[in-house]
Amino acid sequence: MNFGIPEKDQTQIKEAFSSLWDACGNIWDNMIDDKKDEQIQELEKQVWDLEKEVQDLNETRIKTEKNI
């Protein structure tokens, strides 16, 4: 379709929209990646908390066994 716009201008408009589309896609990808990073950090924190709990329980068990 021409819409009365010269071919050269149509090409520039197409390129501009293409660049805009690419930029929006990159922003979206980065947002998703950021959320994944946040989820990974949260999971790592939960693992550390569980490791600490296991250590505490193990220490309690050892103390209990010594008192028996």
N, C-alpha and C positions, 0 to 999 in steps of 0.2 A: 504494500500500500504506500502511496506517495503522500497523501494529505497535504499536498502543495508545498512540501518541504524539500529543498534541494537534496540530491543524493549524498553530497558531502556532509551536510548537516545531519541527515538520517544516520549515516555511519558514525558520526561523533556521538549522537544521542544513544545509539545502540551500545557503543563502547562505554559510555558513561553509566548506563543502566547495568551493563555487564560488570563493571568495576564495583558499582554499588552492591550488586547481588553478591559478588565475591566477598566484599567487606562485611556484609551482614552475615554471611555464612561463617566467616572467620570469627566474628564476635560470638555467634551462637556456639560454635565449637569450643571456644575458650570458656564460655560460661559453663558448658557441660563438663569440660576438663576441670574447672575450678571446683565444681560440685563433687567430682570424683575425688579430687585431692582432699577436700574436706571430709568426705566419707572415709577415705583411707586413714586420715589422721584420727578420726573418731574411733575407728576400729583398732588402730594401734594403741590408743589410750585405753580402750577396753581390755586389750590383751595385757598391757602393763598392769592395769588394776587387778586382773585375774592372777597374774604372776605374783603380785604382792600378796593377794589373799592366800594363794597356795603356800607361799613362804611363811606367812603368819600362822596358818593352820599347821604347817609342818613343825614350826617352833613350839606351838602349843602341844602338839602330840609328843614331841621329844621331852618337854618339861613334865607332861603327864606321866610318861613312861618312867622317868627318873624318880618320880614321887611314889610309884607303885612298888 
